[in-house]
Amino acid sequence: MAQTLSLFYVLGGTCGLVGVPGGDPDPARRWAIVALGSTAVVSGLALARWGAAAPRGFFHAPVAAATVLIAVAALMAPGEVTALVVGAIILFVGVDSFFFFALPGALAQLGLAVGLITAALLTRGDVPPTTALALDVVLVAIGVVTRRLVAEASRASTDGLTRLANRRGFDEALAELVRPGAVLSAALLDLDHFKQVNDTGGHAAGDEVLRQVARTWRRALPAGAVLARHGGDEFALLLPGWTGARALELVRRLRTLHPGIGMSCGVAQFRDRETAAQLMRRADQALYAAKAAGRGRAELAGGTRESVGG
């Protein structure tokens, strides 16, 4: 999200700078708009540099700040055409809000954007109300279309049976979390002897076990954790901010939530400068070691083996 918002800030600020006519007779106004555009560009570069470490909720502030910057720039623009060009940058806010935020937050950002840009344009006195209304309609339409596209993309990243992330969704989350200096643990959790469930109870029974496990584990996991059905009876888990030792204890607790279902698990803690593939390869090797030791166990890559049933 940081990179996308950064790009919008930089592009929006650049549009504001380019849209300032050099022949504006009011130098104070001209330089004020230059200052606003420059602030947007610098803010975008700062987000690109440090924004990746921020939680998702943090980004409501820079999105709202962008709305304020655009409204002020539109209000100060030297002419009607320039005001509309600057005001149209508000469309970036609609895209960003509905792409990254849950619906309540996106609607709040949209309401703020519509209210401020409309007030700015109408306060000027030279922009017809119908023109301001047309911009509002386009902004709302952009939000609706973006939301629909996000919903379609989300379905492509969701497992239809468990409603967890699928392998694609897991890989996307992993790519966002793997960065230099990150504290992150990954785990692969495999249900032991799951084939016997399908053989004795049928695939419907097996599907119900997978749904039950998914529901229970999802409720027990901390905020920020990413749980995915990696394929078949294998689940994958990402724990941002967790060391390998803490992650190992967590998967042991998950096992106790289903005493009748065996589970083998491999855990790996992210090492600086390794790739996402290398992290998951070590988790997979730990899972293999746990199975080779007799199943019903969890192993921390580079650490000690423990029974997940203990």
matplotlib code that plots the C-alpha trace (Angstrom):
import matplotlib.pyplot as plt

x = [0.0, 2.8, 4.2, 0.9, 0.0, 3.5, 3.0, -0.3, 1.3, 4.1, 1.9, -0.7, 2.0, 3.6, 0.2, -0.3, 3.1, 2.6, -0.9, 0.3, 0.5, 3.8, 2.1, -0.1, 0.0, -0.3, 3.1, 2.0, -0.7, 1.6, 4.2, 1.6, 0.5, 4.1, 4.6, 1.6, 2.7, 6.2, 4.9, 2.9, 6.0, 8.2, 5.5, 5.3, 9.0, 8.9, 6.1, 8.1, 11.1, 9.5, 5.8, 6.3, 6.8, 3.5, 0.3, -2.6, -4.6, -1.9, -2.6, -6.0, -4.1, -2.0, -5.1, -7.1, -4.2, -4.1, -7.7, -7.1, -4.0, -6.0, -9.0, -6.7, -4.9, -8.2, -9.4, -6.2, -5.9, -5.7, -8.5, -11.5, -9.7, -6.7, -9.0, -10.7, -7.4, -6.1, -9.5, -9.5, -6.5, -9.1, -9.9, -6.7, -8.2, -11.2, -9.0, -6.7, -9.5, -11.5, -8.5, -6.9, -9.5, -12.5, -15.8, -16.6, -13.2, -13.4, -16.8, -15.6, -12.7, -15.0, -17.4, -14.5, -13.3, -16.7, -17.4, -14.1, -13.6, -17.2, -16.8, -13.5, -14.9, -18.1, -16.4, -14.4, -17.5, -16.3, -17.0, -20.6, -22.3, -23.2, -19.4, -18.6, -21.4, -20.1, -16.7, -18.4, -20.3, -17.1, -15.4, -18.2, -18.2, -14.4, -14.9, -17.7, -15.7, -12.5, -14.4, -15.9, -12.5, -11.0, -13.8, -13.1, -9.4, -10.1, -12.1, -9.2, -7.0, -9.5, -10.0, -13.6, -14.0, -12.5, -12.8, -9.1, -6.5, -5.4, -1.9, -2.0, -3.3, -0.7, 2.1, 0.9, 0.8, 4.2, 5.7, 4.4, 5.8, 9.3, 11.5, 14.9, 14.9, 11.4, 10.5, 8.4, 7.7, 6.1, 4.6, 3.3, 0.7, -0.3, -3.2, -1.9, -3.6, -6.2, -6.7, -8.3, -11.0, -11.9, -11.7, -14.0, -16.4, -16.2, -15.1, -18.0, -16.6, -13.1, -14.4, -16.2, -13.0, -11.1, -13.8, -13.9, -10.1, -10.1, -12.9, -11.3, -7.7, -8.8, -10.5, -7.5, -4.9, -3.6, -4.4, -2.3, -1.7, -2.3, -3.8, -4.1, -5.1, -2.0, -3.4, -5.2, -4.9, -2.0, -2.3, 0.2, 0.6, 2.4, 3.0, 4.4, 6.3, 6.7, 9.9, 10.2, 10.1, 6.8, 5.4, 6.3, 4.4, 1.4, 1.1, 1.3, -1.7, -3.6, -3.1, -4.9, -8.0, -8.6, -7.6, -9.0, -7.0, -3.2, -1.0, 2.6, 4.2, 7.3, 8.2, 10.9, 11.8, 12.7, 16.4, 17.6, 18.4, 16.7, 13.9, 10.3, 11.0, 14.0, 11.9, 9.2, 11.7, 13.1, 9.6, 8.9, 12.2, 11.2, 7.7, 9.4, 11.6, 8.6, 6.9, 10.0, 10.2, 6.8, 4.2, 2.2, 5.2, 6.3, 9.9, 11.5, 14.0, 17.4, 15.9, 14.5, 11.8, 8.7, 5.5, 2.6, 0.4, 2.3]
y = [0.0, 2.4, 2.2, 2.8, 5.8, 7.1, 7.0, 8.8, 11.5, 12.1, 12.1, 14.3, 16.8, 16.8, 17.5, 20.4, 21.9, 21.5, 23.0, 26.3, 28.8, 30.7, 33.9, 34.1, 37.8, 36.8, 35.5, 34.7, 32.4, 30.9, 30.0, 28.7, 26.2, 25.3, 24.7, 22.4, 20.4, 20.1, 19.0, 16.2, 15.1, 15.0, 13.2, 10.6, 10.0, 9.7, 7.1, 5.1, 5.1, 4.4, 3.6, -0.2, -0.6, 1.1, -0.8, -0.6, 1.6, 4.3, 5.1, 6.6, 9.7, 10.3, 9.6, 12.2, 14.6, 14.2, 15.1, 18.3, 19.2, 18.8, 20.8, 23.7, 23.7, 23.7, 26.6, 28.6, 27.8, 31.0, 30.1, 27.8, 25.5, 25.1, 24.5, 21.7, 20.1, 20.2, 19.1, 16.1, 14.7, 13.8, 10.8, 9.2, 9.3, 7.3, 4.7, 4.4, 4.3, 1.6, -0.5, -0.7, 0.0, -2.0, -0.6, 1.6, 3.3, 3.7, 5.3, 7.6, 8.7, 9.1, 11.3, 13.5, 13.8, 14.7, 17.2, 19.0, 19.2, 20.3, 23.0, 24.2, 24.5, 26.2, 28.6, 29.9, 31.3, 30.7, 27.0, 26.1, 23.9, 21.4, 21.1, 20.4, 17.9, 16.1, 15.7, 14.2, 11.7, 10.7, 10.3, 8.1, 6.0, 5.5, 4.3, 1.8, 0.4, 0.1, -1.7, -4.2, -4.9, -5.4, -7.9, -9.9, -9.9, -11.0, -14.0, -15.1, -15.1, -16.9, -20.6, -21.5, -24.2, -22.6, -18.9, -18.5, -17.1, -19.6, -20.2, -17.1, -14.9, -16.3, -15.6, -12.0, -11.5, -13.0, -10.8, -7.7, -8.9, -10.0, -7.0, -6.1, -6.1, -7.7, -9.9, -12.6, -16.3, -18.7, -22.1, -25.0, -27.1, -30.5, -32.6, -36.1, -39.1, -36.9, -39.4, -41.8, -39.2, -39.1, -42.9, -43.6, -40.6, -39.5, -36.2, -34.4, -35.4, -34.3, -30.9, -30.4, -31.1, -28.6, -25.9, -26.6, -26.4, -23.1, -21.5, -22.5, -21.5, -18.2, -17.2, -18.2, -16.3, -12.9, -9.7, -9.4, -13.2, -14.6, -18.1, -19.8, -23.2, -24.0, -27.0, -30.2, -30.7, -28.3, -24.9, -22.0, -19.3, -16.0, -14.3, -10.7, -9.6, -13.1, -14.9, -18.6, -19.7, -17.9, -19.2, -22.7, -22.3, -20.9, -23.9, -26.2, -24.4, -24.6, -28.4, -28.6, -27.0, -30.2, -33.2, -35.7, -34.4, -35.0, -32.2, -31.9, -28.5, -26.8, -23.3, -21.0, -17.5, -15.0, -14.3, -10.9, -10.8, -14.1, -14.4, -15.4, -18.7, -19.4, -18.8, -21.2, -23.7, -23.8, -24.1, -27.0, -28.7, -28.4, -29.9, -32.8, -33.4, -33.3, -36.0, -38.1, -38.1, -39.7, -37.0, -35.2, -32.9, -29.4, -28.5, -25.1, -24.7, -24.6, -25.2, -28.1, -30.6, -30.7, -32.8, -30.6, -32.9, -32.3]
z = [0.0, 0.8, -2.7, -4.4, -2.1, -2.6, -6.4, -6.1, -3.9, -6.3, -9.4, -7.7, -6.5, -10.0, -11.6, -9.2, -10.0, -13.8, -13.6, -12.1, -14.9, -14.9, -15.9, -12.8, -11.7, -8.0, -7.0, -3.4, -4.7, -7.3, -4.7, -2.3, -4.9, -5.6, -1.9, -1.7, -4.8, -3.4, 0.0, -1.8, -3.7, -0.6, 1.4, -1.4, -1.3, 2.5, 2.2, -0.4, 2.0, 5.4, 4.8, 4.3, 8.1, 9.0, 9.8, 7.4, 9.7, 9.6, 6.0, 6.7, 7.9, 4.7, 2.5, 4.5, 4.3, 0.6, 0.4, 2.4, 0.2, -3.0, -1.7, -0.6, -3.9, -5.9, -3.7, -4.4, -8.1, -10.2, -12.6, -13.1, -15.5, -13.2, -10.2, -12.1, -13.1, -9.6, -8.2, -10.5, -8.6, -5.9, -8.1, -6.8, -3.3, -4.5, -6.1, -3.1, -0.5, -2.1, -3.1, 0.3, 3.0, 4.3, 3.1, 6.2, 6.1, 2.3, 2.5, 5.2, 3.0, 0.0, 2.1, 3.2, -0.4, -1.8, 0.9, 0.8, -3.0, -3.5, -0.8, -2.3, -5.8, -4.9, -2.5, -5.4, -7.1, -10.7, -10.9, -11.8, -9.2, -12.0, -12.9, -9.2, -9.1, -12.2, -10.6, -7.5, -9.7, -11.4, -8.0, -6.6, -9.9, -9.6, -6.0, -7.0, -9.9, -7.8, -5.1, -7.6, -9.1, -5.6, -4.8, -8.0, -7.2, -3.6, -4.8, -6.9, -3.8, -1.5, -1.0, -1.8, 0.8, 3.9, 3.0, 4.0, 1.7, -1.0, -2.1, -4.3, -1.5, 0.8, -1.6, -2.0, 1.7, 2.1, -0.6, 1.4, 4.7, 3.7, 3.9, 5.5, 9.2, 9.5, 12.4, 10.8, 11.3, 8.8, 9.6, 7.5, 9.2, 7.9, 9.1, 9.9, 8.2, 6.6, 3.8, 6.3, 7.1, 3.4, 3.1, 6.1, 6.0, 2.4, 1.0, 2.6, 6.0, 5.0, 3.8, 7.1, 9.0, 6.9, 7.5, 11.2, 11.5, 9.5, 11.7, 15.0, 14.1, 12.6, 15.8, 17.9, 15.9, 16.8, 14.8, 11.7, 11.3, 7.8, 7.7, 4.3, 2.9, 1.1, -0.7, 0.2, 4.0, 4.4, 5.9, 5.9, 8.6, 8.7, 12.0, 11.6, 14.6, 16.0, 16.6, 15.7, 19.3, 20.0, 16.7, 17.8, 21.0, 19.2, 16.8, 19.8, 21.2, 17.9, 18.0, 21.4, 19.9, 17.9, 20.2, 17.7, 14.7, 14.5, 13.1, 12.0, 11.7, 10.5, 11.6, 10.3, 11.4, 8.7, 8.3, 7.1, 3.4, 2.6, 0.0, 0.6, -1.2, 1.0, 4.1, 3.0, 1.9, 5.5, 6.9, 4.5, 5.5, 9.2, 8.4, 6.6, 9.7, 12.0, 9.8, 9.6, 13.4, 13.7, 13.0, 15.6, 16.1, 15.4, 14.5, 14.4, 11.6, 13.2, 16.6, 18.6, 17.8, 20.0, 20.1, 19.2, 21.2, 24.4]

ax = plt.figure().add_subplot(projection="3d")
ax.plot(x, y, z, "-o")
ax.set_aspect("equal")
plt.show()
